[in-house]
Amino acid sequence: MSIHWNPLFTRLIRQQRATLWGNWSLASGIEVGAVVKLRPHTGEFDNLGDSLPDMQIEEGRVTSSTWDMKSSGVSVDQGQTSISGTNGEVQAGLKMTWTFEEEKLLVSKFAETREPELRNLAEQLNENKDWLIDVARRNGFYSEDRGIEQGFCVVTKVIYARGGVLLASKSEDSSFEIEGSLAMFDGAASGKAGYASSKSKGTVVHRTWPTEKNTFQNEDVAIAFEVASFTGKNVEVIENWTRYLDAFTIEFDNDHWGTYIAHPVLSYDINGEHVQGITPCDGEGVWGGSKASIYGIPLEATNLQLEISYEASDHKDHFSWENPLRNWTTGKRTIDIYGVWDNNPPPHAEVREHKTSLS
């Protein structure tokens, strides 16, 4: 059975950059403003051939950056060398060897050059709402009842690199060796990207940029990107879309050796109305050693206000979120509750964010 590497690549990236999607195939067509159909289970995409009109873009130049990610269980050795191209051009280089302890381990090492992104992306997308609806309708992603479907996306940020490698092990105790220019791996290095030779032991899937050895080039390649998607009849913008969202959830975790009974109360605004008095556990409170949740918070909800009071304490905690669609990429927040009754300090709560994952 073939292995889909892009989901594994995206998971690797999100250990450091929580809202990015990987471009394992190094496919072209990933540019800021491009309209794509994105499948969140795999991160694979189809370019729909349209681009946001009259875009304003922040160029996002990177002057000295090396994109370097690898799975646990991968070791690397490197040494200095020199390489030459078919035209006789000689450059300083590196000889790099990665060793994989087991299968399904990944390496991503590139000379990153720039990170262009949409300026004020929510404002630009809202200004082009009619255009987006038209493109979504033409591609079967729009209905009057539901608006634009999630998965219809606009690329809002792209990570570009001058050169580099993507590696994935299909067998244990495998390795991959390459001799490339400094500019192929180090964004701060001068010169062009290129490599002279590569070889592997065992089975290692590899992608290089440039794609051919003994060639030097300056053309950038997209290695990762961010997207925005949309939801609801009013076509609300979901910034940094990373998975399908049905509704928001707030979980309360009072299982930290605490003994206070916490009483959370949530309110929010939606469609011009103010909704208040929402509680977990039918208002009975979240006891020490237990967990509870408020489910089904609409994606269109704004100005969320959460107050937590505690039995046998005058202390209260307050949290607020103006627009969760902008930063609740997983659709969830957890409130950790701490405190032992009649023991200083008083009870308190902290917000825990969740790492993004594929749907």
RASULDA-V29955 format. One record per backbone hydrogen bond with DSSP energy under -0.5 kcal/mol. NH is the residue of the N-H (numbers start at 1). CO is the residue of the C=O. E is the energy in kcal/mol with one decimal. If there is no record, write none. Layout:
# RASULDA-V29955
NH_CO_E, NH_CO_E
This chain:
# RASULDA-V29955
5_3_-0.9, 8_4_-0.6, 9_5_-2.7, 10_6_-2.8, 11_7_-2.2, 12_8_-2.1, 13_9_-2.4, 14_10_-2.3, 15_11_-0.5, 15_12_-1.2, 16_13_-2.1, 17_13_-3.2, 18_16_-0.5, 20_17_-1.4, 21_225_-3.0, 23_223_-2.1, 26_23_-2.0, 31_29_-1.1, 33_155_-3.2, 34_31_-2.3, 35_50_-2.6, 36_34_-0.5, 36_153_-2.4, 37_46_-2.7, 38_36_-0.6, 38_151_-2.6, 39_44_-2.8, 40_38_-0.8, 42_39_-1.3, 43_39_-3.3, 44_39_-0.5, 46_37_-2.3, 48_35_-2.4, 48_46_-0.5, 52_33_-2.3, 55_52_-0.5, 57_55_-0.5, 58_117_-3.0, 59_57_-0.6, 62_113_-2.7, 63_61_-0.5, 65_112_-0.6, 67_110_-2.2, 68_66_-0.7, 69_108_-2.8, 71_106_-2.5, 74_71_-1.3, 75_99_-2.2, 77_97_-2.3, 79_95_-1.8, 81_93_-2.1, 83_91_-2.6, 85_89_-2.4, 86_214_-1.8, 88_85_-1.8, 91_83_-2.9, 93_81_-3.1, 94_180_-3.1, 95_79_-3.2, 96_94_-0.6, 96_178_-2.8, 97_77_-2.8, 98_176_-2.6, 99_75_-2.6, 100_174_-3.3, 101_73_-2.1, 104_169_-3.4, 107_167_-2.2, 108_69_-3.0, 109_165_-2.2, 110_67_-2.7, 111_163_-2.6, 111_184_-0.8, 112_110_-1.1, 113_160_-2.6, 114_160_-1.1, 115_60_-3.5, 117_58_-2.1, 118_156_-2.4, 119_56_-2.7, 121_118_-0.6, 124_120_-2.3, 125_121_-2.7, 126_122_-2.4, 127_123_-2.2, 128_124_-1.1, 129_126_-1.4, 132_128_-2.6, 133_129_-2.5, 134_130_-2.0, 135_131_-2.3, 136_132_-2.9, 137_133_-2.6, 138_134_-2.2, 139_135_-1.3, 140_137_-1.5, 141_136_-3.4, 143_147_-1.7, 147_143_-2.7, 148_232_-0.6, 149_141_-2.7, 152_149_-1.6, 153_36_-2.8, 153_151_-0.8, 154_228_-2.2, 155_34_-2.8, 156_226_-2.1, 157_226_-1.2, 158_116_-2.0, 159_224_-3.0, 160_114_-2.6, 160_158_-0.6, 161_221_-2.1, 162_111_-2.9, 164_209_-2.1, 165_109_-2.6, 166_207_-2.6, 167_107_-2.5, 168_205_-2.0, 169_105_-2.3, 170_203_-3.1, 171_203_-0.7, 173_100_-0.7, 174_100_-1.2, 175_201_-2.1, 176_98_-2.2, 177_199_-3.3, 178_96_-2.4, 179_197_-2.3, 180_94_-2.3, 180_178_-0.6, 181_194_-3.0, 182_92_-2.1, 184_181_-1.4, 185_181_-0.6, 185_182_-1.3, 186_182_-2.6, 187_65_-1.0, 187_185_-0.6, 189_186_-1.3, 193_217_-1.7, 196_179_-2.8, 197_179_-0.9, 199_177_-2.3, 201_175_-2.3, 204_202_-0.6, 205_168_-3.0, 207_166_-2.4, 209_164_-2.2, 214_195_-3.5, 215_212_-0.6, 217_193_-1.7, 221_161_-2.3, 223_159_-2.7, 223_221_-0.5, 224_159_-1.0, 225_21_-2.0, 226_157_-2.4, 228_154_-2.2, 229_238_-2.0, 231_236_-1.7, 232_146_-0.5, 235_232_-1.8, 236_231_-2.8, 238_229_-3.3, 239_237_-0.8, 239_325_-0.7, 241_227_-2.0, 241_238_-0.5, 248_297_-3.3, 249_331_-1.9, 250_294_-2.1, 251_333_-2.6, 252_292_-3.8, 253_251_-0.5, 253_335_-2.8, 254_252_-0.7, 254_290_-2.3, 259_339_-2.2, 260_339_-1.0, 262_260_-0.6, 262_286_-2.3, 263_309_-3.1, 265_307_-2.3, 266_278_-2.8, 267_305_-2.1, 268_275_-2.6, 269_302_-3.0, 270_273_-2.7, 273_270_-2.1, 275_268_-3.4, 275_273_-0.6, 278_266_-2.4, 283_280_-1.8, 284_281_-2.2, 285_280_-0.6, 286_262_-3.2, 287_285_-0.7, 289_254_-3.3, 290_287_-1.7, 292_252_-1.9, 294_250_-2.7, 295_293_-0.6, 297_248_-2.3, 298_296_-0.5, 301_298_-1.7, 302_269_-2.6, 303_322_-2.8, 304_321_-2.5, 305_267_-2.8, 306_319_-3.1, 307_265_-2.4, 308_317_-2.7, 309_263_-1.7, 310_315_-0.7, 311_261_-2.2, 313_310_-1.3, 317_308_-2.4, 319_306_-2.5, 321_304_-2.0, 326_323_-2.1, 327_324_-1.2, 328_324_-3.2, 329_327_-1.5, 331_328_-1.2, 333_249_-1.8, 334_352_-2.2, 335_251_-3.5, 336_334_-0.7, 336_350_-2.8, 337_253_-2.7, 338_348_-2.9, 343_340_-1.3, 348_338_-1.8, 350_336_-2.4, 352_334_-3.4, 359_40_-0.7
